[in-house]
Amino acid sequence: MRAVRDEAEGAARPVDAPPRTGPGPSRLRYRMQRAWAKPGLRAFVTVYLPLSLVGVLGWRVVSDDDLRRLAETRATALWEAVAARPEFALKGIEIVGGSEALRARAHEAIGLGAGASSLEVDVAALRARIEALDAIRSAAVRLDPQGMLRVEIDAREAVALHRDASGELTLIDAEGVRIGAVSQRGLYPQLPLILGEGGERAVHDVLSLMDGAPDLVPRIRAFVRVGERRWDIVLEGERVIMLPAEAPGRALARVMALHYGEELLDRDIAVIDMRVPERPTLRLTPSGVEAHRLRQAVSAEGGKDT
């Protein structure tokens, strides 16, 4: 019985397990994994520590003049080397809008040519330089993916000539903005000439008067702004139509009606004064005065004979 019991007890005794030989985390590695799981440590290692190193290096470079100059020189050299690569070269400049002369001026203002680096193109600065030209109202500038600089300009249209107090003759647009200087009046015979201070700011009045009296336009030599309030129209033969400050178009229409009915503008009249529209005044030319005197003399002699 004892032998059987001993045999049973031997069968129930556990067998010793073999030692673990496979890979497994060491105690140090386990602790490191637990620590890395904390967000604060991860943020310090991945964000704050690199920033601190960069800050220290940056402070070292900034505080040392030699290191700063060396860093600037190398950065400049690197940028120039990249910008000079052929794939970044400007392929060309295309300008549309305006006259050929204006496009040439815009090209000169841009100051770039084929071969310049597209990385050095400042679109906003180029647009500002182009729009600084008097004759250009606005410009659109863009650099396309192919390396072409494309410029669209909106040119101002000259509607009149203005001569200022110094005698300088300039082209102006419908807003009175200067477009460019002109050497001779005869270069633009189709445009009205405006004289007097402030005349360029009231160019819309001139255009309106011309539209209202198209038959008068071929006779007009100049529009003179008087006191920045009203207009005198100088006609060929040095004749003058003096218009009122208020409703000048209506007064000019009355002059034209008198001309159509009485050929007023073909008579020996030096001044047609419409400053008081209800009481227009006519001033004769010297020859007209003499003719009038002779007519009166003849009439007087004829009266004596009777």
C-alpha contacts under 8 A as a table, 3 or more apart, distances in Angstrom:
res1	aa1	res2	aa2	distance
1	M	4	V	5.08
1	M	5	R	6.18
2	R	5	R	5.00
2	R	6	D	6.02
3	A	6	D	5.13
3	A	7	E	6.11
4	V	7	E	5.03
4	V	8	A	6.22
5	R	8	A	5.02
5	R	9	E	6.07
6	D	9	E	5.09
6	D	10	G	6.06
7	E	10	G	5.06
7	E	11	A	6.29
8	A	11	A	5.06
8	A	12	A	6.39
9	E	12	A	5.17
9	E	13	R	6.38
10	G	13	R	5.31
11	A	14	P	8.00
25	P	29	R	5.93
25	P	30	Y	5.97
26	S	29	R	5.19
26	S	30	Y	6.05
27	R	30	Y	5.06
27	R	31	R	6.28
28	L	31	R	5.16
28	L	32	M	6.24
29	R	32	M	5.02
29	R	33	Q	6.18
30	Y	33	Q	5.16
30	Y	34	R	6.29
31	R	34	R	5.08
31	R	35	A	6.18
32	M	35	A	5.03
32	M	36	W	6.06
33	Q	36	W	5.08
33	Q	37	A	6.30
34	R	37	A	5.29
34	R	38	K	7.27
35	A	38	K	5.61
35	A	41	L	7.23
36	W	39	P	7.49
36	W	41	L	6.29
36	W	42	R	6.12
37	A	41	L	7.95
37	A	42	R	7.53
38	K	41	L	5.70
38	K	42	R	6.60
39	P	42	R	5.13
39	P	43	A	6.08
40	G	43	A	5.22
40	G	44	F	6.22
41	L	44	F	5.08
41	L	45	V	6.22
42	R	45	V	5.27
42	R	46	T	5.94
43	A	46	T	5.31
43	A	47	V	5.37
43	A	48	Y	6.61
44	F	47	V	5.61
44	F	48	Y	4.76
44	F	49	L	5.72
45	V	48	Y	6.38
45	V	49	L	5.34
45	V	50	P	7.33
46	T	49	L	6.60
46	T	50	P	6.67
47	V	50	P	5.70
47	V	51	L	6.20
48	Y	51	L	5.11
48	Y	52	S	5.98
49	L	52	S	5.05
49	L	53	L	6.25
50	P	53	L	5.07
50	P	54	V	6.14
51	L	54	V	5.05
51	L	55	G	5.98
52	S	55	G	4.97
52	S	56	V	6.10
53	L	56	V	5.13
53	L	57	L	6.15
54	V	57	L	5.11
54	V	58	G	5.92
55	G	58	G	4.97
55	G	59	W	5.97
56	V	59	W	5.12
56	V	60	R	6.10
57	L	60	R	4.98
57	L	61	V	6.22
58	G	61	V	5.10
58	G	62	V	6.05
59	W	62	V	5.08
59	W	63	S	5.86
60	R	63	S	5.32
60	R	64	D	6.19
61	V	64	D	5.32
61	V	65	D	7.43
61	V	67	L	5.20
61	V	68	R	5.14
61	V	71	A	7.76
62	V	65	D	6.79
62	V	67	L	7.42
62	V	68	R	5.56
63	S	68	R	7.71
64	D	67	L	5.34
64	D	68	R	6.10
65	D	68	R	5.03
65	D	69	R	6.10
66	D	69	R	5.26
66	D	70	L	6.10
67	L	70	L	4.99
67	L	71	A	6.06
68	R	71	A	5.10
68	R	72	E	6.12
69	R	72	E	5.06
69	R	73	T	5.99
70	L	73	T	5.12
70	L	74	R	6.16
71	A	74	R	5.23
71	A	75	A	6.03
72	E	75	A	5.10
72	E	76	T	6.02
73	T	76	T	5.17
73	T	77	A	6.06
74	R	77	A	5.01
74	R	78	L	6.03
75	A	78	L	5.08
75	A	79	W	6.16
76	T	79	W	5.10
76	T	80	E	6.07
77	A	80	E	5.13
77	A	81	A	6.04
78	L	81	A	5.11
78	L	82	V	6.27
79	W	82	V	5.19
79	W	83	A	6.01
80	E	83	A	5.02
80	E	84	A	5.95
81	A	84	A	5.29
81	A	85	R	6.72
82	V	85	R	5.56
83	A	88	F	6.29
83	A	89	A	7.80
83	A	117	S	5.73
83	A	118	S	7.66
83	A	119	L	6.02
83	A	120	E	7.50
84	A	88	F	6.98
84	A	89	A	7.10
84	A	117	S	6.31
85	R	88	F	5.72
85	R	89	A	6.90
86	P	89	A	5.19
88	F	117	S	5.64
88	F	118	S	5.53
88	F	119	L	6.65
88	F	147	G	7.27
89	A	114	A	7.51
89	A	115	G	5.03
89	A	116	A	5.56
89	A	117	S	4.49
89	A	118	S	5.60
89	A	147	G	6.97
90	L	113	G	7.60
90	L	114	A	5.41
90	L	115	G	5.12
90	L	116	A	5.23
90	L	117	S	5.49
90	L	118	S	5.04
90	L	147	G	5.13
90	L	148	M	6.18
90	L	149	L	7.39
91	K	114	A	5.49
91	K	115	G	6.50
91	K	146	Q	7.47
91	K	147	G	5.25
91	K	148	M	5.23
91	K	149	L	7.81
92	G	113	G	6.80
92	G	114	A	4.83
92	G	115	G	7.76
92	G	147	G	7.37
92	G	148	M	5.15
92	G	149	L	6.25
93	I	113	G	7.30
93	I	114	A	7.29
93	I	148	M	5.92
93	I	149	L	4.73
93	I	150	R	5.97
93	I	151	V	7.65
94	E	148	M	7.32
94	E	149	L	6.23
94	E	150	R	4.87
94	E	151	V	6.08
95	I	103	R	6.41
95	I	107	H	7.68
95	I	150	R	6.10
95	I	151	V	4.68
95	I	152	E	5.89
95	I	153	I	7.47
96	V	103	R	7.38
96	V	151	V	6.37
96	V	152	E	5.05
96	V	153	I	6.39
97	G	103	R	7.42
97	G	152	E	6.01
97	G	153	I	5.16
97	G	154	D	6.33
97	G	155	A	6.98
98	G	102	L	5.96
98	G	103	R	6.46
98	G	153	I	6.69
98	G	154	D	6.86
98	G	155	A	5.29
99	S	102	L	5.10
99	S	103	R	6.21
100	E	103	R	5.11
100	E	104	A	6.26
101	A	104	A	5.11
101	A	105	R	6.39
102	L	105	R	5.02
102	L	106	A	6.22
102	L	135	A	7.60
103	R	106	A	4.98
103	R	107	H	6.13
104	A	107	H	5.05
104	A	108	E	6.22
105	R	108	E	5.06
105	R	109	A	6.20
106	A	109	A	4.97
106	A	110	I	6.28
106	A	130	I	5.73
106	A	133	L	7.78
107	H	110	I	5.16
107	H	111	G	6.63
107	H	112	L	7.83
108	E	111	G	5.30
109	A	126	L	7.98
109	A	129	R	6.18
109	A	130	I	6.05
110	I	126	L	5.92
110	I	129	R	6.95
110	I	130	I	6.91
112	L	116	A	6.52
113	G	116	A	5.97
116	A	120	E	7.87
117	S	120	E	5.56
117	S	121	V	7.15
118	S	121	V	5.27
118	S	143	L	7.94
118	S	147	G	6.58
121	V	126	L	7.96
122	D	125	A	5.40
122	D	126	L	6.22
123	V	126	L	5.15
123	V	127	R	6.18
123	V	141	V	6.14
123	V	142	R	6.45
123	V	143	L	7.60
124	A	127	R	5.18
124	A	128	A	6.30
124	A	141	V	7.81
125	A	128	A	5.12
125	A	129	R	6.30
126	L	129	R	5.12
126	L	130	I	6.24
126	L	141	V	7.43
127	R	130	I	5.16
127	R	131	E	6.07
127	R	139	A	6.12
127	R	140	A	6.74
127	R	141	V	6.02
128	A	131	E	5.17
128	A	132	A	6.12
129	R	132	A	5.16
129	R	133	L	7.30
130	I	133	L	5.79
130	I	136	I	7.40
130	I	139	A	6.85
131	E	134	D	7.51
131	E	136	I	5.69
131	E	137	R	6.53
131	E	138	S	5.57
131	E	139	A	6.18
132	A	136	I	7.53
133	L	136	I	5.65
134	D	137	R	7.63
134	D	177	V	7.84
134	D	178	R	6.20
134	D	179	I	4.83
134	D	180	G	6.49
135	A	155	A	5.87
135	A	156	R	5.37
135	A	178	R	7.41
135	A	179	I	4.36
135	A	180	G	6.64
136	I	139	A	7.35
136	I	153	I	6.69
136	I	154	D	5.93
136	I	155	A	4.46
136	I	156	R	5.59
136	I	179	I	7.85
137	R	153	I	7.69
137	R	154	D	5.56
137	R	155	A	5.60
137	R	156	R	5.65
138	S	153	I	6.04
138	S	154	D	5.28
138	S	155	A	7.34
139	A	151	V	6.89
139	A	152	E	5.59
139	A	153	I	4.38
139	A	154	D	6.06
140	A	151	V	5.65
140	A	152	E	5.10
140	A	153	I	6.48
141	V	149	L	7.26
141	V	150	R	5.88
141	V	151	V	4.62
141	V	152	E	6.64
142	R	149	L	5.96
142	R	150	R	5.48
142	R	151	V	6.68
143	L	147	G	6.29
143	L	148	M	5.77
143	L	149	L	4.59
143	L	150	R	6.23
144	D	147	G	5.59
144	D	148	M	5.53
144	D	149	L	6.56
144	D	150	R	7.39
145	P	148	M	7.44
156	R	173	D	6.19
156	R	179	I	7.00
157	E	172	I	7.87
157	E	173	D	5.45
157	E	174	A	7.54
158	A	161	L	7.95
158	A	171	L	5.84
158	A	172	I	5.33
158	A	173	D	4.53
158	A	174	A	7.29
158	A	179	I	7.12
159	V	171	L	7.55
159	V	172	I	6.31
159	V	173	D	5.22
159	V	174	A	6.03
159	V	191	L	6.20
159	V	192	P	7.62
160	A	171	L	6.06
160	A	172	I	5.63
160	A	173	D	6.77
160	A	174	A	7.95
160	A	191	L	4.96
160	A	192	P	5.07
160	A	193	L	6.09
160	A	194	I	7.15
160	A	203	V	7.67
161	L	169	L	6.70
161	L	170	T	5.63
161	L	171	L	4.73
161	L	172	I	6.08
161	L	185	R	7.95
161	L	191	L	6.44
161	L	192	P	6.13
161	L	193	L	4.79
161	L	194	I	6.00
162	H	169	L	5.66
162	H	170	T	5.36
162	H	171	L	6.39
162	H	172	I	6.88
162	H	193	L	5.87
162	H	194	I	4.73
162	H	195	L	6.06
162	H	199	G	7.57
162	H	200	E	6.40
163	R	166	S	7.84
163	R	167	G	5.61
163	R	168	E	5.44
163	R	169	L	4.46
163	R	170	T	6.50
163	R	193	L	7.51
163	R	194	I	6.40
163	R	195	L	5.42
163	R	196	G	7.51
164	D	167	G	5.32
164	D	168	E	5.68
164	D	169	L	6.86
164	D	195	L	6.64
164	D	196	G	6.64
164	D	197	E	6.80
165	A	168	E	7.53
165	A	196	G	7.14
165	A	197	E	7.11
168	E	181	A	7.40
168	E	182	V	8.00
169	L	181	A	5.90
169	L	182	V	5.46
169	L	183	S	6.89
169	L	184	Q	7.65
169	L	185	R	7.67
170	T	178	R	6.62
170	T	179	I	7.02
170	T	180	G	5.52
170	T	181	A	4.25
170	T	182	V	5.32
171	L	178	R	5.96
171	L	179	I	5.25
171	L	180	G	5.46
171	L	181	A	6.31
171	L	182	V	6.84
172	I	175	E	7.63
172	I	176	G	5.30
172	I	177	V	5.25
172	I	178	R	4.55
172	I	179	I	5.32
172	I	180	G	7.57
172	I	200	E	7.31
173	D	176	G	5.24
173	D	177	V	5.53
173	D	178	R	6.82
173	D	179	I	6.90
174	A	177	V	7.46
174	A	203	V	6.45
174	A	204	H	6.48
175	E	201	R	7.17
175	E	203	V	7.17
175	E	204	H	7.53
176	G	200	E	4.87
176	G	201	R	5.18
176	G	202	A	7.27
176	G	203	V	6.08
177	V	200	E	7.72
182	V	185	R	7.33
182	V	187	L	7.89
184	Q	187	L	5.73
185	R	188	Y	6.05
185	R	189	P	6.79
186	G	189	P	5.27
188	Y	191	L	5.72
189	P	192	P	7.69
192	P	220	I	7.87
192	P	221	R	7.43
192	P	222	A	6.38
192	P	223	F	7.42
193	L	221	R	6.95
193	L	222	A	4.78
193	L	223	F	6.17
194	I	199	G	6.16
194	I	200	E	7.06
194	I	222	A	5.81
194	I	223	F	4.86
194	I	224	V	5.91
194	I	225	R	7.47
195	L	199	G	6.24
195	L	222	A	7.07
195	L	223	F	6.14
195	L	224	V	4.67
195	L	225	R	6.12
196	G	199	G	5.56
196	G	224	V	5.52
196	G	225	R	4.72
196	G	226	V	6.55
196	G	228	E	7.91
197	E	200	E	7.82
197	E	225	R	6.58
197	E	226	V	7.76
197	E	227	G	7.62
197	E	228	E	6.58
198	G	201	R	5.41
198	G	202	A	6.90
198	G	225	R	6.96
198	G	228	E	5.61
199	G	202	A	5.32
199	G	203	V	6.40
199	G	224	V	7.29
199	G	225	R	5.24
199	G	228	E	7.01
200	E	203	V	5.25
201	R	204	H	7.99
202	A	205	D	5.57
202	A	206	V	7.22
203	V	206	V	5.17
203	V	207	L	6.49
204	H	207	L	5.14
204	H	208	S	6.16
205	D	208	S	5.09
205	D	209	L	6.17
206	V	209	L	5.17
206	V	210	M	6.21
206	V	223	F	7.31
207	L	210	M	5.17
207	L	211	D	6.18
208	S	211	D	5.09
208	S	212	G	6.20
208	S	249	G	7.57
209	L	212	G	5.09
209	L	213	A	6.29
209	L	248	P	7.80
209	L	249	G	5.76
209	L	252	L	7.68
210	M	213	A	5.28
210	M	214	P	5.70
210	M	216	L	7.63
210	M	217	V	6.26
211	D	214	P	5.73
212	G	249	G	6.90
212	G	253	A	7.27
213	A	216	L	5.51
213	A	217	V	6.93
213	A	252	L	7.56
213	A	253	A	7.00
213	A	256	M	7.34
214	P	217	V	5.35
215	D	218	P	6.88
216	L	219	R	5.54
216	L	220	I	6.61
216	L	256	M	7.95
217	V	220	I	5.26
219	R	235	L	5.39
219	R	236	E	5.58
220	I	223	F	7.88
220	I	233	I	6.97
220	I	234	V	6.07
220	I	235	L	4.46
220	I	236	E	6.25
221	R	233	I	7.77
221	R	234	V	5.56
221	R	235	L	5.22
221	R	236	E	5.96
222	A	233	I	6.12
222	A	234	V	5.20
222	A	235	L	7.13
223	F	231	W	6.57
223	F	232	D	5.93
223	F	233	I	4.80
223	F	234	V	6.23
224	V	231	W	5.59
224	V	232	D	5.06
224	V	233	I	6.31
224	V	234	V	7.41
225	R	228	E	5.82
225	R	229	R	7.15
225	R	230	R	5.99
225	R	231	W	4.87
225	R	232	D	6.59
226	V	229	R	6.07
226	V	230	R	5.46
226	V	231	W	5.83
226	V	232	D	7.09
227	G	230	R	6.92
229	R	245	A	5.59
230	R	243	L	6.53
230	R	244	P	5.94
230	R	245	A	4.37
230	R	246	E	7.85
230	R	248	P	7.84
231	W	242	M	6.55
231	W	243	L	5.56
231	W	244	P	7.25
231	W	245	A	7.35
231	W	248	P	7.89
232	D	240	V	6.50
232	D	241	I	5.65
232	D	242	M	4.57
232	D	243	L	5.91
233	I	240	V	5.55
233	I	241	I	5.04
233	I	242	M	6.51
233	I	243	L	7.75
234	V	238	E	6.22
234	V	239	R	5.85
234	V	240	V	4.62
234	V	241	I	6.59
235	L	238	E	5.73
235	L	239	R	5.09
235	L	240	V	5.95
235	L	241	I	7.78
236	E	239	R	6.41
238	E	270	A	7.16
239	R	269	I	7.00
239	R	270	A	4.61
239	R	271	V	5.77
240	V	270	A	6.29
240	V	271	V	4.82
240	V	272	I	6.27
241	I	271	V	5.89
241	I	272	I	4.78
241	I	273	D	6.06
241	I	274	M	7.21
242	M	271	V	7.32
242	M	272	I	6.15
242	M	273	D	4.78
242	M	274	M	5.51
242	M	275	R	6.15
243	L	248	P	5.52
243	L	251	A	6.61
243	L	252	L	7.13
243	L	273	D	6.89
243	L	274	M	5.13
243	L	275	R	5.20
244	P	247	A	6.86
244	P	248	P	5.46
244	P	251	A	7.35
244	P	274	M	6.18
244	P	275	R	4.09
244	P	276	V	6.66
244	P	277	P	7.38
245	A	248	P	6.34
245	A	275	R	7.46
247	A	250	R	5.48
247	A	251	A	6.70
248	P	251	A	5.14
248	P	252	L	6.18
249	G	252	L	5.12
249	G	253	A	6.15
250	R	253	A	5.07
250	R	254	R	6.47
251	A	254	R	5.16
251	A	255	V	6.52
251	A	274	M	6.44
251	A	277	P	6.18
252	L	255	V	5.01
252	L	256	M	6.32
253	A	256	M	5.10
253	A	257	A	6.21
254	R	257	A	4.97
254	R	258	L	6.32
255	V	258	L	5.14
255	V	259	H	6.23
255	V	264	L	7.93
256	M	259	H	4.89
256	M	260	Y	6.15
257	A	260	Y	5.17
257	A	261	G	6.23
258	L	261	G	5.12
258	L	262	E	5.58
258	L	263	E	6.93
258	L	264	L	5.98
259	H	262	E	5.22
259	H	263	E	4.24
259	H	264	L	4.23
259	H	265	L	5.78
259	H	266	D	7.95
260	Y	263	E	5.69
260	Y	264	L	7.58
261	G	264	L	7.83
263	E	266	D	5.50
263	E	267	R	6.89
264	L	267	R	5.59
264	L	269	I	7.88
265	L	269	I	7.33
268	D	284	L	5.83
268	D	285	T	5.49
268	D	287	S	6.93
268	D	288	G	4.83
269	I	272	I	7.27
269	I	282	L	6.71
269	I	283	R	5.80
269	I	284	L	4.20
269	I	285	T	5.22
269	I	288	G	6.83
270	A	282	L	7.61
270	A	283	R	5.52
270	A	284	L	5.07
270	A	285	T	4.67
271	V	281	T	7.90
271	V	282	L	5.74
271	V	283	R	4.92
271	V	284	L	6.90
272	I	280	P	7.14
272	I	281	T	5.97
272	I	282	L	4.85
272	I	283	R	6.57
273	D	276	V	7.58
273	D	280	P	5.62
273	D	281	T	4.91
273	D	282	L	6.20
273	D	283	R	7.96
274	M	277	P	4.96
274	M	279	R	7.36
274	M	280	P	4.95
274	M	281	T	6.76
275	R	280	P	7.41
276	V	279	R	5.49
276	V	280	P	6.25
277	P	280	P	5.63
284	L	287	S	7.76
284	L	288	G	5.27
284	L	289	V	5.71
285	T	288	G	4.83
285	T	289	V	6.06
286	P	289	V	5.00
286	P	290	E	6.22
287	S	290	E	5.07
287	S	291	A	6.09
288	G	291	A	5.01
288	G	292	H	6.01
289	V	292	H	5.03
289	V	293	R	6.12
290	E	293	R	4.99
290	E	294	L	6.15
291	A	294	L	5.08
291	A	295	R	6.13
292	H	295	R	5.07
292	H	296	Q	6.18
293	R	296	Q	5.07
293	R	297	A	6.11
294	L	297	A	4.93
294	L	298	V	6.04
295	R	298	V	5.09
295	R	299	S	6.04
296	Q	299	S	5.01
296	Q	300	A	6.09
297	A	300	A	4.99
297	A	301	E	6.18
298	V	301	E	5.11
298	V	302	G	6.07
299	S	302	G	5.03
299	S	303	G	6.20
300	A	303	G	5.04
300	A	304	K	6.42
301	E	304	K	5.11
301	E	305	D	6.42
302	G	305	D	5.23
302	G	306	T	6.56
303	G	306	T	5.30
